[in-house]
Amino acid sequence: MIVNEDVLAISRAVDQLSKVSEEIGRTTEQIENVEEEQYLATLQGIDDPTYQYQIDNLRCHRDDLDIDKSKARTDVYEKFEHYYS
């Protein structure tokens, strides 16, 4: 059985989009966890700037992932477009 190269390319592109989307979800969850820790520390009177530093770094990472997701989505679109052309 011969496997169509276009189908493999589509599969790889969709897999990449899925992986990036999952990583965005994990990063968002990490941000929420650190924000919660920051809030609880603030309630205890602790003003620790490392919480905000972690949040800012995670947000930058998520922004980079959003760019990767956009590229992956475009790649999926192009692979499908090539397959159906």
KOLMAR-241693 format. One line per field, with one value per atom (N, C-alpha, C, O): residue number from 1; residue in three letters; atom name; x, y, z. Coordinates in Angstrom, 1 decimal, always signed. Atoms other than C-alpha are relative to their C-alpha. Layout:
<nodes>
i	NUM:...
aa	Ala:...
at	CA:...
x	X:...
y	Y:...
z	Z:...
</nodes>
This chain:
<nodes>
i	1:1:1:1:2:2:2:2:3:3:3:3:4:4:4:4:5:5:5:5:6:6:6:6:7:7:7:7:8:8:8:8:9:9:9:9:10:10:10:10:11:11:11:11:12:12:12:12:13:13:13:13:14:14:14:14:15:15:15:15:16:16:16:16:17:17:17:17:18:18:18:18:19:19:19:19:20:20:20:20:21:21:21:21:22:22:22:22:23:23:23:23:24:24:24:24:25:25:25:25:26:26:26:26:27:27:27:27:28:28:28:28:29:29:29:29:30:30:30:30:31:31:31:31:32:32:32:32:33:33:33:33:34:34:34:34:35:35:35:35:36:36:36:36:37:37:37:37:38:38:38:38:39:39:39:39:40:40:40:40:41:41:41:41:42:42:42:42:43:43:43:43:44:44:44:44:45:45:45:45:46:46:46:46:47:47:47:47:48:48:48:48:49:49:49:49:50:50:50:50:51:51:51:51:52:52:52:52:53:53:53:53:54:54:54:54:55:55:55:55:56:56:56:56:57:57:57:57:58:58:58:58:59:59:59:59:60:60:60:60:61:61:61:61:62:62:62:62:63:63:63:63:64:64:64:64:65:65:65:65:66:66:66:66:67:67:67:67:68:68:68:68:69:69:69:69:70:70:70:70:71:71:71:71:72:72:72:72:73:73:73:73:74:74:74:74:75:75:75:75:76:76:76:76:77:77:77:77:78:78:78:78:79:79:79:79:80:80:80:80:81:81:81:81:82:82:82:82:83:83:83:83:84:84:84:84:85:85:85:85
aa	Met:Met:Met:Met:Ile:Ile:Ile:Ile:Val:Val:Val:Val:Asn:Asn:Asn:Asn:Glu:Glu:Glu:Glu:Asp:Asp:Asp:Asp:Val:Val:Val:Val:Leu:Leu:Leu:Leu:Ala:Ala:Ala:Ala:Ile:Ile:Ile:Ile:Ser:Ser:Ser:Ser:Arg:Arg:Arg:Arg:Ala:Ala:Ala:Ala:Val:Val:Val:Val:Asp:Asp:Asp:Asp:Gln:Gln:Gln:Gln:Leu:Leu:Leu:Leu:Ser:Ser:Ser:Ser:Lys:Lys:Lys:Lys:Val:Val:Val:Val:Ser:Ser:Ser:Ser:Glu:Glu:Glu:Glu:Glu:Glu:Glu:Glu:Ile:Ile:Ile:Ile:Gly:Gly:Gly:Gly:Arg:Arg:Arg:Arg:Thr:Thr:Thr:Thr:Thr:Thr:Thr:Thr:Glu:Glu:Glu:Glu:Gln:Gln:Gln:Gln:Ile:Ile:Ile:Ile:Glu:Glu:Glu:Glu:Asn:Asn:Asn:Asn:Val:Val:Val:Val:Glu:Glu:Glu:Glu:Glu:Glu:Glu:Glu:Glu:Glu:Glu:Glu:Gln:Gln:Gln:Gln:Tyr:Tyr:Tyr:Tyr:Leu:Leu:Leu:Leu:Ala:Ala:Ala:Ala:Thr:Thr:Thr:Thr:Leu:Leu:Leu:Leu:Gln:Gln:Gln:Gln:Gly:Gly:Gly:Gly:Ile:Ile:Ile:Ile:Asp:Asp:Asp:Asp:Asp:Asp:Asp:Asp:Pro:Pro:Pro:Pro:Thr:Thr:Thr:Thr:Tyr:Tyr:Tyr:Tyr:Gln:Gln:Gln:Gln:Tyr:Tyr:Tyr:Tyr:Gln:Gln:Gln:Gln:Ile:Ile:Ile:Ile:Asp:Asp:Asp:Asp:Asn:Asn:Asn:Asn:Leu:Leu:Leu:Leu:Arg:Arg:Arg:Arg:Cys:Cys:Cys:Cys:His:His:His:His:Arg:Arg:Arg:Arg:Asp:Asp:Asp:Asp:Asp:Asp:Asp:Asp:Leu:Leu:Leu:Leu:Asp:Asp:Asp:Asp:Ile:Ile:Ile:Ile:Asp:Asp:Asp:Asp:Lys:Lys:Lys:Lys:Ser:Ser:Ser:Ser:Lys:Lys:Lys:Lys:Ala:Ala:Ala:Ala:Arg:Arg:Arg:Arg:Thr:Thr:Thr:Thr:Asp:Asp:Asp:Asp:Val:Val:Val:Val:Tyr:Tyr:Tyr:Tyr:Glu:Glu:Glu:Glu:Lys:Lys:Lys:Lys:Phe:Phe:Phe:Phe:Glu:Glu:Glu:Glu:His:His:His:His:Tyr:Tyr:Tyr:Tyr:Tyr:Tyr:Tyr:Tyr:Ser:Ser:Ser:Ser
at	N:CA:C:O:N:CA:C:O:N:CA:C:O:N:CA:C:O:N:CA:C:O:N:CA:C:O:N:CA:C:O:N:CA:C:O:N:CA:C:O:N:CA:C:O:N:CA:C:O:N:CA:C:O:N:CA:C:O:N:CA:C:O:N:CA:C:O:N:CA:C:O:N:CA:C:O:N:CA:C:O:N:CA:C:O:N:CA:C:O:N:CA:C:O:N:CA:C:O:N:CA:C:O:N:CA:C:O:N:CA:C:O:N:CA:C:O:N:CA:C:O:N:CA:C:O:N:CA:C:O:N:CA:C:O:N:CA:C:O:N:CA:C:O:N:CA:C:O:N:CA:C:O:N:CA:C:O:N:CA:C:O:N:CA:C:O:N:CA:C:O:N:CA:C:O:N:CA:C:O:N:CA:C:O:N:CA:C:O:N:CA:C:O:N:CA:C:O:N:CA:C:O:N:CA:C:O:N:CA:C:O:N:CA:C:O:N:CA:C:O:N:CA:C:O:N:CA:C:O:N:CA:C:O:N:CA:C:O:N:CA:C:O:N:CA:C:O:N:CA:C:O:N:CA:C:O:N:CA:C:O:N:CA:C:O:N:CA:C:O:N:CA:C:O:N:CA:C:O:N:CA:C:O:N:CA:C:O:N:CA:C:O:N:CA:C:O:N:CA:C:O:N:CA:C:O:N:CA:C:O:N:CA:C:O:N:CA:C:O:N:CA:C:O:N:CA:C:O:N:CA:C:O:N:CA:C:O:N:CA:C:O:N:CA:C:O:N:CA:C:O:N:CA:C:O:N:CA:C:O:N:CA:C:O:N:CA:C:O:N:CA:C:O:N:CA:C:O:N:CA:C:O
x	+0.8:+0.0:+0.9:+1.8:-0.8:+1.4:-0.7:-1.9:+0.6:+0.9:+0.3:+1.4:-0.1:+0.2:+0.8:+0.5:-0.9:+2.9:-0.7:-0.4:+0.8:+0.4:-0.8:-0.9:+0.7:-1.6:+1.0:+0.6:-1.0:+1.6:+0.3:+0.5:-0.3:+2.4:-1.1:-0.9:+1.1:-1.1:+0.0:-0.2:-0.1:-0.8:+1.0:+0.8:-1.1:+2.5:-0.4:-0.1:+0.4:+1.1:-1.0:-1.0:+1.1:-2.0:+0.6:+0.3:-0.6:+0.2:+0.8:+0.7:-0.7:+2.4:-1.0:-0.7:+1.0:-0.7:-0.5:-0.7:+0.5:-2.0:+1.0:+0.6:-1.0:+1.3:+0.2:+0.3:-0.1:+1.6:-1.2:-1.1:+1.2:-2.0:+0.0:-0.4:-0.1:-1.5:+1.0:+0.8:-1.1:+1.7:-0.6:-0.3:+0.6:-0.3:-0.9:-0.9:+0.9:-2.9:+0.8:+0.4:-0.9:-0.1:+0.6:+0.6:-0.6:+1.5:-1.0:-0.7:+1.1:-1.8:-0.3:-0.5:+0.3:-2.4:+1.1:+0.9:-1.1:+1.1:-0.1:+0.1:+0.3:+0.3:-1.0:-0.8:+1.1:-2.9:+0.5:+0.1:-0.5:-1.1:+0.9:+0.8:-0.9:+1.6:-0.8:-0.5:+0.8:-1.0:-0.8:-0.9:+0.7:-2.9:+1.0:+0.7:-1.0:+0.3:+0.4:+0.5:-0.2:+1.0:-1.1:-0.8:+1.2:-2.5:+0.1:-0.2:-0.1:-2.1:+1.1:+0.9:-1.2:+1.3:-0.4:+0.0:+0.4:-0.2:-0.9:-0.8:+1.0:-3.0:+0.8:+0.3:-0.9:-0.2:+0.9:+1.7:-0.9:+1.5:+1.4:+2.3:-1.3:+4.3:+0.0:-0.8:-0.1:+5.4:+1.3:+2.4:-1.2:+7.7:-0.1:-1.0:+0.0:+8.6:+0.3:+0.0:-0.3:+9.6:-1.3:-1.2:+1.2:+6.0:-0.3:-0.6:+0.3:+5.5:+1.0:+0.6:-1.1:+8.8:-0.4:-0.3:+0.4:+7.6:-1.2:-1.3:+1.2:+4.2:+0.4:-0.1:-0.5:+5.9:+0.7:+0.5:-0.7:+8.2:-0.9:-0.8:+0.9:+5.4:-0.9:-1.2:+0.8:+3.3:+0.8:+0.3:-0.8:+6.2:+0.2:+0.1:-0.1:+6.6:-1.3:-1.3:+1.3:+2.9:-0.2:-0.8:+0.1:+3.1:+0.8:+0.4:-0.8:+5.9:-0.8:-0.8:+0.8:+3.7:-1.2:-1.5:+1.1:+0.8:+0.5:-0.2:-0.6:+3.1:+0.2:-0.1:-0.3:+4.1:-1.4:-1.4:+1.3:+0.4:-0.6:-1.1:+0.4:-0.4:+0.7:+0.1:-0.8:+2.4:-0.5:-0.6:+0.5:+1.2:-1.3:-1.6:+1.3:-2.3:+0.1:-0.6:-0.2:-1.1:+0.5:+0.2:-0.5:+0.9:-1.0:-1.0:+1.1:-2.1:-0.9:-1.2:+0.8:-4.1:+0.7:+0.0:-0.8:-1.4:+0.1:+0.0:+0.0:-1.1:-1.3:-1.3:+1.3:-4.8:-0.2:-0.7:+0.2:-4.8:+0.8:+0.3:-0.8:-2.0:-0.6:-0.7:+0.6:-3.8:-1.2:-1.4:+1.2:-7.0:+0.1:-0.8:-0.2:-5.5:+0.4:+0.5
y	-1.2:+0.0:+1.2:+1.4:-1.2:+3.4:+1.1:+1.3:-1.1:+6.2:+1.3:+1.6:-1.3:+9.6:+0.9:+1.1:-0.9:+12.0:+1.2:+1.8:-1.1:+14.8:-0.3:+0.6:+0.4:+12.9:+0.0:+0.4:+0.0:+12.4:+1.4:+1.7:-1.4:+16.1:+0.6:+1.4:-0.5:+17.0:-0.5:+0.2:+0.6:+14.6:+0.6:+0.9:-0.6:+16.0:+1.5:+1.9:-1.4:+19.6:+0.1:+0.9:+0.1:+18.7:-0.4:+0.2:+0.4:+17.0:+1.1:+1.3:-1.2:+20.1:+1.0:+1.6:-1.0:+22.3:-0.5:+0.3:+0.5:+20.0:+0.1:+0.5:-0.1:+19.9:+1.5:+1.7:-1.4:+23.7:+0.5:+1.2:-0.4:+24.1:-0.6:+0.1:+0.6:+21.7:+0.7:+0.9:-0.8:+23.6:+1.3:+1.8:-1.2:+26.8:-0.2:+0.6:+0.3:+25.2:-0.2:+0.2:+0.2:+24.0:+1.3:+1.5:-1.3:+27.4:+0.9:+1.5:-0.8:+29.1:-0.5:+0.3:+0.6:+26.7:+0.4:+0.7:-0.4:+27.5:+1.4:+1.8:-1.4:+31.2:+0.1:+0.9:-0.1:+30.7:-0.5:+0.1:+0.6:+28.6:+1.1:+1.3:-1.0:+31.3:+1.2:+1.8:-1.1:+34.0:-0.3:+0.6:+0.4:+32.1:+0.0:+0.5:+0.0:+31.6:+1.5:+1.8:-1.4:+35.3:+0.7:+1.4:-0.5:+36.2:-0.5:+0.3:+0.5:+33.9:+0.6:+0.9:-0.7:+35.4:+1.4:+1.9:-1.4:+38.9:+0.0:+0.9:+0.1:+37.9:-0.2:+0.3:+0.3:+36.8:+1.2:+1.1:-1.2:+40.2:-0.2:+0.6:+0.3:+38.7:+0.7:+0.4:-0.7:+41.0:-0.6:+0.0:+0.7:+38.7:+0.3:-0.2:-0.3:+40.1:-1.2:-1.1:+1.1:+36.7:-0.6:-1.2:+0.4:+35.8:+0.7:+0.1:-0.8:+38.6:-0.3:-0.3:+0.4:+37.7:-1.3:-1.4:+1.3:+34.1:+0.2:-0.4:-0.2:+35.3:+0.7:+0.3:-0.7:+37.7:-0.9:-0.9:+1.0:+35.0:-1.0:-1.3:+1.0:+32.5:+0.7:+0.1:-0.7:+35.1:+0.2:+0.1:-0.1:+35.8:-1.3:-1.4:+1.3:+32.1:-0.3:-0.9:+0.3:+31.8:+0.9:+0.4:-0.9:+34.8:-0.7:-0.7:+0.7:+32.9:-1.2:-1.5:+1.2:+29.8:+0.4:-0.3:-0.5:+31.8:+0.3:+0.0:-0.2:+32.8:-1.3:-1.5:+1.3:+29.2:-0.7:-1.4:+0.6:+28.2:+0.6:-0.1:-0.6:+30.7:-0.5:-0.8:+0.6:+29.4:-1.5:-1.9:+1.4:+25.8:-0.1:-0.9:+0.0:+26.7:+0.3:-0.3:-0.3:+28.3:-1.2:-1.4:+1.2:+25.2:-1.1:-1.7:+0.9:+23.0:+0.4:-0.4:-0.5:+25.2:-0.2:-0.6:+0.2:+25.1:-1.4:-1.7:+1.4:+21.4:-0.5:-1.3:+0.4:+20.9:+0.6:+0.0:-0.6:+23.4:-0.7:-0.8:+0.7:+21.6:-1.4:-1.8:+1.4:+18.2:+0.1:-0.8:-0.1:+19.5:+0.7:+0.9:-0.7:+21.4:-0.9:-0.4
z	+0.0:+0.0:+0.0:+0.8:+0.1:-1.0:+0.8:+0.7:-0.9:+1.5:-0.8:-1.2:+0.7:+0.0:+0.9:+2.0:-0.7:+1.0:+0.5:+1.6:-0.4:+1.2:+1.3:+2.2:-1.3:+3.9:+1.1:+2.2:-1.1:+5.9:+0.4:+1.6:-0.3:+5.6:+0.8:+1.8:-0.7:+6.8:+1.4:+2.4:-1.3:+9.7:+0.9:+2.1:-0.8:+10.8:+0.4:+1.5:-0.2:+10.5:+1.1:+2.0:-1.0:+12.6:+1.3:+2.4:-1.3:+15.2:+0.6:+1.8:-0.5:+15.5:+0.6:+1.7:-0.5:+15.9:+1.3:+2.3:-1.3:+18.6:+1.1:+2.2:-1.0:+20.5:+0.5:+1.7:-0.4:+20.5:+0.8:+1.8:-0.7:+21.6:+1.4:+2.3:-1.4:+24.5:+0.8:+2.0:-0.7:+25.5:+0.5:+1.6:-0.4:+25.5:+1.2:+2.1:-1.1:+27.8:+1.3:+2.4:-1.2:+30.2:+0.5:+1.7:-0.4:+30.2:+0.7:+1.7:-0.6:+30.9:+1.4:+2.4:-1.3:+33.8:+1.0:+2.2:-0.9:+35.2:+0.4:+1.6:-0.3:+35.0:+1.1:+2.1:-1.0:+36.9:+1.4:+2.4:-1.3:+39.6:+0.7:+1.9:-0.6:+40.1:+0.5:+1.5:-0.4:+40.2:+1.3:+2.2:-1.2:+42.9:+1.2:+2.3:-1.1:+44.9:+0.4:+1.6:-0.2:+44.5:+0.9:+1.8:-0.8:+45.8:+1.4:+2.3:-1.4:+48.8:+0.8:+2.0:-0.7:+49.6:+0.4:+1.5:-0.3:+49.4:+1.2:+2.0:-1.2:+51.8:+1.3:+2.4:-1.2:+54.2:+0.3:+1.2:-0.2:+53.8:-0.6:-0.3:+0.7:+51.7:-1.4:-2.2:+1.3:+48.8:-0.6:-0.5:+0.6:+46.8:-1.5:-2.2:+1.4:+43.3:-0.9:-2.1:+0.8:+42.1:-0.6:-1.7:+0.5:+41.6:-1.3:-2.4:+1.2:+39.1:-1.1:-2.3:+1.0:+37.4:-0.7:-1.9:+0.6:+36.9:-0.9:-2.0:+0.8:+35.6:-1.3:-2.4:+1.3:+33.1:-0.9:-2.1:+0.8:+31.9:-0.7:-1.9:+0.6:+31.4:-1.0:-2.0:+1.0:+29.6:-1.3:-2.4:+1.2:+27.2:-0.7:-1.9:+0.6:+26.7:-0.8:-1.9:+0.7:+25.9:-1.2:-2.2:+1.2:+23.5:-1.1:-2.3:+1.0:+21.7:-0.6:-1.8:+0.4:+21.6:-0.9:-1.8:+0.8:+20.2:-1.4:-2.4:+1.3:+17.3:-0.7:-1.9:+0.6:+16.8:-0.4:-1.4:+0.3:+16.9:-1.3:-2.1:+1.2:+14.2:-1.2:-2.3:+1.1:+12.0:-0.3:-1.4:+0.2:+12.6:-0.6:-1.5:+0.6:+11.8:-1.5:-2.4:+1.4:+8.5:-0.7:-1.9:+0.6:+7.8:-0.3:-1.4:+0.3:+8.2:-1.1:-2.0:+1.1:+5.9:-1.3:-2.3:+1.2:+3.3:-0.4:-1.6:+0.3:+3.5:-0.6:-1.6:+0.5:+3.0:-1.4:-2.3:+1.3:+0.2:-1.1:-2.2:+0.9:-1.5:-0.4:-1.5:+0.2:-1.1:-0.9:-1.7:+0.8:-2.6:-1.3:-2.0:+1.2:-5.4:-1.2:-2.3
</nodes>
